[in-house]
Amino acid sequence: MNKNSLIYVAGHHGMVGSAIVRKLQSEGFTNILTAKSSEVDLRNQQATHDFFVKHKPQYVFLAAAKVGGIVANNLYRADFLYENLMIECNVIHSAYQTNVTKLMFLGSSCIYPKLAPQPLKEDHLLTGTLEQTNEPYAIAKIAGIKLCESYRRQYGFNFISVMPTNLYGPNDNYSLQNSHVLPALLRKFYTAINDNQPYVEIWGTGSPLREFLHVDDLADACFFLMQSYNEEQFINIGSGVDISIKDLAILVKNNGV
């Protein structure tokens, strides 16, 4: 990947996609292809194919996805499964059809079994039952990994996959209905302070452990791997440090919002 390469960042408005665009720009890359959903609906096979044929990107970061927290994943199960499957299938297949040099698929740590040993390792994939609340989303992300793996094996294309841990940073989603745990906590404490509420409600026991990574650190890792990693095995990307939900809530509370 060089400064003259045409690089398509799918999902550039999202937290991950926008971080990748910032990273590319900071490294001096200017030939960056982006498109709003109003310009190309990646859920539509023909529209996606036509977009790839027209622009012929050489490198693709596949960060486009329908995302959300526990509530959204559990309520809109069909939407999360269908839309993410369509996006992955259409982009990966169009990349193959138009001879993209290299593609990176971004998944999620929810692909791992609910009771997988800690720390999570890549070979834990498909060794147990998934967490029920976000199973459709996880299945879609597993399918993306297997698509990249299969296009490598059958057609010899350099399609790789990375699995980020829980992310936070610019362009995050702070909706209480659709956000992940950290932005939801920030929103709850912000609202409580503004409305003089006496307490903030945290779901569950607070004991589950989560690992968090700033999205710009993820972008650094993706940039590095796009240039240097060319293997079939997907790679976990994380900080290696866990924190309980309770301690995370206390951290947000003590540091203000």
Stockholm file with secondary structure:
# STOCKHOLM 1.0

chainA/1-257         MNKNSLIYVAGHHGMVGSAIVRKLQSEGFTNILTAKSSEVDLRNQQATHDFFVKHKPQYVFLAAAKVGGIVANNLYRADFLYENLMIECNVIHSAYQTNVTKLMFLGSSCIYPKLAPQPLKEDHLLTGTLEQTNEPYAIAKIAGIKLCESYRRQYGFNFISVMPTNLYGPNDNYSLQNSHVLPALLRKFYTAINDNQPYVEIWGTGSPLREFLHVDDLADACFFLMQSYNEEQFINIGSGVDISIKDLAILVKNNGV
#=GR chainA/1-257 SS CCTTSCEEEETTTSHHHHHHHHHHHHTTCCCEECCCTTTCCTTSHHHHHHHHHHHCCSEEEECCCCCCCHHHHHHSHHHHHHHHHHHHHHHHHHHHHTTCSEEEEECCGGGSCTTCCSSCCGGGTTSSCCCGGGHHHHHHHHHHHHHHHHHHHHHCCCEEEEEECEEESTTCCCCTTTCCHHHHHHHHHHHHHHTTCSCCCCCSCSCCEEEEEEHHHHHHHHHHHHHHCCCSSCEEECCSCEEEHHHHHHHHHHHCC
#=GC SS_cons         CCTTSCEEEETTTSHHHHHHHHHHHHTTCCCEECCCTTTCCTTSHHHHHHHHHHHCCSEEEECCCCCCCHHHHHHSHHHHHHHHHHHHHHHHHHHHHTTCSEEEEECCGGGSCTTCCSSCCGGGTTSSCCCGGGHHHHHHHHHHHHHHHHHHHHHCCCEEEEEECEEESTTCCCCTTTCCHHHHHHHHHHHHHHTTCSCCCCCSCSCCEEEEEEHHHHHHHHHHHHHHCCCSSCEEECCSCEEEHHHHHHHHHHHCC
//
